[in-house]
């Protein structure tokens, strides 16, 4: 079930806006976030950034600072934050991988944000995971989903469940009298009341 379908099934009137940019870093997200917050005035912000920082070998301290700044900016704008963590492939070294993975719970705990420890759980950690990724073992293939968006929809559903379960939805969210199906959205989404 996709994020929008999950929200519809729960009869939660919410608009989902995908503000992601493929290949973006935390620095890019941090620079774009203020305008997005002003434009959309979200109630919930899901931050799923950092992998491209690590793949480029950027400073983990800088990544943590950017995640912290984005979390604080969203909270200052009145939004609740869900931080979605990632992991690095083993070829980056055990120490680097552990320190990178630890960034997400550290920032979430320090800022009082909700956390999905590993955004690709259930996909990248499957027995046949290599079949679902390109030769670089980083990017999913078309075989990772039976139709466009399905792979991401599974991930978004996990995040939606965390949002619904861990974050008390603000009063501006009202239950719909009937549900409607909607198409899945990619990662980097955020929720705002309609």
Long-range contacts (C-beta under 8 A, 24 or more apart in sequence): 1-153, 1-157, 2-149, 2-153, 2-156, 2-157, 2-182, 2-183, 2-184, 2-185, 3-153, 3-156, 3-157, 3-159, 3-160, 3-184, 3-185, 3-189, 4-181, 4-182, 4-183, 4-184, 4-185, 5-179, 5-181, 5-182, 5-184, 6-157, 6-160, 6-161, 6-164, 7-160, 7-191, 8-176, 8-179, 8-180, 8-181, 8-182, 9-179, 10-164, 10-175, 11-175, 11-176, 11-177, 11-178, 11-179, 12-164, 12-169, 12-173, 12-175, 12-176, 13-173, 13-174, 13-175, 13-176, 13-193, 13-194, 14-43, 14-173, 14-191, 14-192, 14-193, 14-194, 15-191, 15-192, 15-193, 15-194, 16-185, 16-189, 16-190, 16-191, 17-42, 17-189, 17-190, 17-192, 18-185, 18-186, 18-188, 18-189, 19-188, 19-189, 19-190, 20-48, 20-186, 20-187, 20-188, 20-189, 21-188, 23-52, 24-49, 24-52, 24-188, 25-49, 25-52, 25-53, 25-56, 25-58, 25-66, 26-50, 26-53, 26-62, 26-63, 26-66, 26-67, 26-70, 27-53, 27-62, 27-66, 29-66, 29-70, 30-66, 30-69, 30-70, 30-73, 33-70, 33-73, 33-74, 34-73, 36-190, 37-73, 37-74, 37-77, 37-79, 38-77, 40-190, 40-192, 41-77, 41-78, 41-192, 42-74, 42-77, 42-79, 42-190, 42-191, 42-192, 43-78, 43-79, 43-80, 43-169, 43-170, 43-172, 43-173, 43-191, 43-192, 43-193, 44-79, 44-80, 44-81, 44-82, 44-163, 44-167, 44-169, 44-190, 44-191, 44-192, 45-74, 45-79, 45-80, 45-81, 45-82, 45-190, 46-81, 46-82, 46-84, 46-159, 46-163, 46-187, 46-188, 46-189, 46-190, 46-191, 47-71, 47-74, 47-81, 47-82, 47-83, 47-84, 48-84, 48-86, 48-119, 48-159, 48-187, 48-188, 49-188, 50-85, 50-86, 50-100, 50-103, 50-104, 51-86, 51-88, 54-86, 54-88, 54-92, 54-96, 54-100, 55-88, 55-138, 60-96, 60-99, 60-100, 60-103, 63-100, 63-103, 64-103, 64-106, 64-107, 67-103, 67-104, 67-107, 68-107, 68-110, 68-111, 71-107, 71-108, 71-111, 71-113, 72-111, 75-111, 75-112, 75-113, 79-190, 80-113, 80-114, 80-167, 80-170, 81-111, 81-113, 81-114, 82-113, 82-114, 82-115, 82-116, 82-159, 82-162, 82-163, 82-166, 82-167, 83-107, 83-108, 83-113, 83-114, 83-115, 83-116, 84-115, 84-116, 84-119, 84-159, 84-187, 85-115, 85-116, 85-117, 85-118, 85-119, 86-118, 86-119, 86-120, 87-118, 87-120, 87-124, 89-137, 89-138, 114-162, 114-163, 114-166, 114-167, 115-162, 116-158, 116-159, 116-162, 119-155, 119-158, 119-159, 119-187, 120-155, 121-158, 122-154, 122-155, 122-158, 123-151, 123-154, 123-155, 149-183, 149-184, 149-185, 149-186, 150-184, 152-184, 152-185, 152-186, 152-187, 153-184, 155-187, 156-184, 156-185, 156-186, 156-187, 156-189, 159-187, 159-189, 163-191
